[in-house]
Amino acid sequence: MVTAPELYFHAKKIFECNQIESASFEAMCIIEHVFGKKLASLLLEKTTASEEQKNTVNNLAYRRISGYPLQYLLGKWEFFGLPFYVGEGVLIPRQDTETLVETVLKIKLPENPKILDLCSGSGCIAVTLALNLKNAEVTAVEISDKAVEYIKKNAKLNDSEINIVMGNVLSGETAKMFSGIDVIVCNPPYLTADDMKALQKEVTFEPETALFGGNDGLDFYKSITKIWRDCLKSGGVLAYEIGMGQESDVKKMLEENNFTNIEMTKDLSGIIRVVRGEKI
């Protein structure tokens, strides 16, 4: 009989032989997913694996070394300490984006702020803000059918009350639905044409529409800054996640559209990850 510990070390070895970064971590994630227990307990108890569990671990391990994202294999991923459903058709939440959430949480807001999350994707930003700003009215705006379904599931999973609007953030008609907004937060597609050619295998499984921001990666910033500015109250904040090296261009766009008090925030790697400004 095969045990859970044996399956863990088997998966770990497969990952190491195939140059999977964090082989131990990824093997642990798969084992815990299949057995529904923490690895420490499985190692201590030397839990026996059923034939189905053995086959599932092997299947997941070999799908992973083919380049399929670990997060999609697990079906859930953590963001800001919260669980979120993920899968094909939705961008995987990343730690870099937590910087955007932290930036918004530090803004001095009115008693019942109105917040928009544009290009919401999995809804991780909208749900996290709603849970951390108890009196906020948070609305997620998203164009993708698949992503909207994930937003709904993730709001329910985290017992979070948010509004969900299906619409194109590049359309003035969508923006006309909103007014008197205190904060607009957005993690738009921002990869350049060159970035798209150099994607890691794992990232190619994520939706291109959530990644590609035009030849220079700035298409969404250019349009959103102009289209959505008038939805903000005077003094309202527009906060963007940006790609590495895009801060000067995005800052200039905000300035050209009458935003002031522009601030930049670095992520944990020391890269400028967020640019925010206040509407004059």
URLINWO-V571022 format. One line per field, one symbol per residue. burial: # if it has 24 or more other C-alpha atoms within 12 Angstrom, else .. A space follows every 10 residues. Layout:
# URLINWO-V571022
burial=???
This chain:
# URLINWO-V571022
burial=..######## #####....# ..#..##### #####...#. .#....#.#. ..##.###.# #####.#### ########## .######### ####.##### #####.#... ..######## ########## ###..##### ####.##### #####..#.# ########## ....#..#.# ########## ##...#.... .######### ####..#### ########## ###.###### #######..# #.###.###. .######... .########.
